[in-house]
Amino acid sequence: MTQFLSLLLNGVSLGAIYALIALGFVIIFKASEVVSFTQGSLLLLGAYTMARLSGPIGFLPAVLVGILVTALAAFLIERLVINRLRGAPVISLAIVTIGVDIILLTELIRRIGPDILNVPHPWGGESVRIGGVGISQNRLIAMVVAGLLIVVFFVLFKYSSWGVAMRASAEDGETAALMGIRQGRVSAVAWIVAGALAAVAALFLVGAPTPGVSAAAYTVALRAFPAAILGGLDSTGGALVGGLLIGLAESFAAGYQEHLLFLGRGFGEVVPYVVMIAVLLVRPSGLFGTKELTRV
Amino acid sequence: MLSIDALQVTYGGAVQAVRGISMEVPDDAVVAVLGSNGAGKTTLLRTISGTLRLHRGRVDAGTVCFDGEDVTGRDPGQIVRRGVVQVPEGRRIFGRLTVEENLRAGGMGNRDRAAKAAAHARVHDLFPVLAERSSQRAGLLSGGEQQMLAIGRALMASPRLLLLDEPSLGLAPRVIGQIGEVVAEINRQGTSVLLVEQNATMALGVADLAYVLDVGRVSLSGAARELAATDEVQRLYLGSDSGAASPAPRERGGRAPRRTLSRWTA
């Protein structure tokens, strides 16, 4: 039972981090109709910036700069590439983002080189016990911070002018333009928010129990894609549920590995994709996705 | 107020939709634009609102001037901020947003807080049903209510000139009558209206001036009352007895004129 609760808690925490990345993915799709594969390298950019700057300027300033740099990078990708290709087929845009992602990723890996970079979290790598259930401090803080950010995000999405403009624009871009809503601005803001969310996810993904900043952090980020897809590509609520589902599935699959040995070692790493395929087979547009995603 | 001069518009560099239209909307007037499908009515409104580019359309010649300023080719946001707001054809309300959120979206281009509050009060005053249903999803409203929401949403930008694209489309005769009254009331409160319609009875009933478009050109224009009395408008748009009894004669390059929607008003 203790193990179950521990895996549950860790799964929720991991899922909350995935949800942050998946939310970025979903709002980019809603705002600019681009399936963006840049989230992985943006996340690594955030982690890299935080790790490199923590020494010279201290942990907290490094985190803030890391978030700003990542948001700025996302903004530049939108302005310099995506915005100029408006009207291009959705598939071309998706491939373009893969290209941007590979360029950014290659440069970051070159810069990281053989170094083992660490983000020196002041909360270290220790674990805490809550009523006998163990969780790393990093994951506990991640859960609280991600939870707060998700609440703030949904409140803004529901009540702020940005949120209303964003949802109106996602539903019918031309009519939103007739109201004076600037689609370019809505799209740029979505990319900035997605970049910032990826950077926050990065801060926690490179802490305990994951070792340091490496290309492995990138593959971890990729698991947020199935989270976004299975929740429904155009549903922010779906991104949250999808993130949690993937986090829990991964945590349980890894925790009960010895019972799943017939599937081979490391089943936990592929379980996000297995869950995604299983969900999509039953509901092709995801748990909360709109049936018709294609607009003319 | 609005002045269009020798406007020519093509789509995709090939299809000419507007072939030299000139028209005037005087201050505080209601101007009706009649014409069948393909006459260039919607293209005209897209050109004024600046959404032509979204449809691969281009102005080849001519100008659109608002208050003496050339606004041809400006982006939609700039047009809205100058006070020209369109209610698009088919209402195009944001069905997944609530009624209140639709109104908020309509006020996005309106920077002036006081003006926005006044516009909101005016909309609730004109359409009490929108106040009653403010937290309901807009997609659940009836067709007539959706049209009222679409008009209310546009009024949130405090327009000086309101462009209406076929507000009667798909509505019951009783509701069409209400829309006509609303247009007259909006105009009485000081907003000019450019009303594009296939329903000539309603349009000519509220308009001061009217233009009839035919394949991208103005074929008739004048005071709405006088126009309603002409044979051509009677036959094509108001469905006189002779037109109903025998097939309309072919004319103008072999195109068979449609008896547009006249049965809805009968």
HADDOCK unambig.tbl for C-alpha pairs under 7 A between the chains (distance, minus, plus):
assign (segid A and resid 164 and name CA) (segid B and resid 101 and name CA) 6.55 0.50 0.50
assign (segid A and resid 164 and name CA) (segid B and resid 105 and name CA) 6.37 0.50 0.50
assign (segid A and resid 165 and name CA) (segid B and resid 105 and name CA) 6.08 0.50 0.50
assign (segid A and resid 168 and name CA) (segid B and resid 94 and name CA) 6.20 0.50 0.50
assign (segid A and resid 168 and name CA) (segid B and resid 105 and name CA) 6.87 0.50 0.50
assign (segid A and resid 171 and name CA) (segid B and resid 94 and name CA) 6.49 0.50 0.50
assign (segid A and resid 175 and name CA) (segid B and resid 92 and name CA) 6.75 0.50 0.50
assign (segid A and resid 177 and name CA) (segid B and resid 76 and name CA) 5.96 0.50 0.50
assign (segid A and resid 177 and name CA) (segid B and resid 77 and name CA) 6.62 0.50 0.50
assign (segid A and resid 178 and name CA) (segid B and resid 76 and name CA) 5.82 0.50 0.50
assign (segid A and resid 178 and name CA) (segid B and resid 86 and name CA) 6.52 0.50 0.50
assign (segid A and resid 179 and name CA) (segid B and resid 80 and name CA) 6.80 0.50 0.50
assign (segid A and resid 179 and name CA) (segid B and resid 105 and name CA) 6.83 0.50 0.50
assign (segid A and resid 179 and name CA) (segid B and resid 106 and name CA) 5.17 0.50 0.50
assign (segid A and resid 179 and name CA) (segid B and resid 108 and name CA) 6.67 0.50 0.50
assign (segid A and resid 179 and name CA) (segid B and resid 109 and name CA) 6.27 0.50 0.50
assign (segid A and resid 180 and name CA) (segid B and resid 76 and name CA) 6.09 0.50 0.50
assign (segid A and resid 180 and name CA) (segid B and resid 77 and name CA) 3.94 0.50 0.50
assign (segid A and resid 180 and name CA) (segid B and resid 80 and name CA) 5.63 0.50 0.50
assign (segid A and resid 180 and name CA) (segid B and resid 108 and name CA) 6.37 0.50 0.50
assign (segid A and resid 180 and name CA) (segid B and resid 109 and name CA) 4.59 0.50 0.50
assign (segid A and resid 181 and name CA) (segid B and resid 77 and name CA) 6.55 0.50 0.50
assign (segid A and resid 181 and name CA) (segid B and resid 108 and name CA) 6.22 0.50 0.50
assign (segid A and resid 181 and name CA) (segid B and resid 109 and name CA) 6.43 0.50 0.50
assign (segid A and resid 182 and name CA) (segid B and resid 77 and name CA) 6.63 0.50 0.50
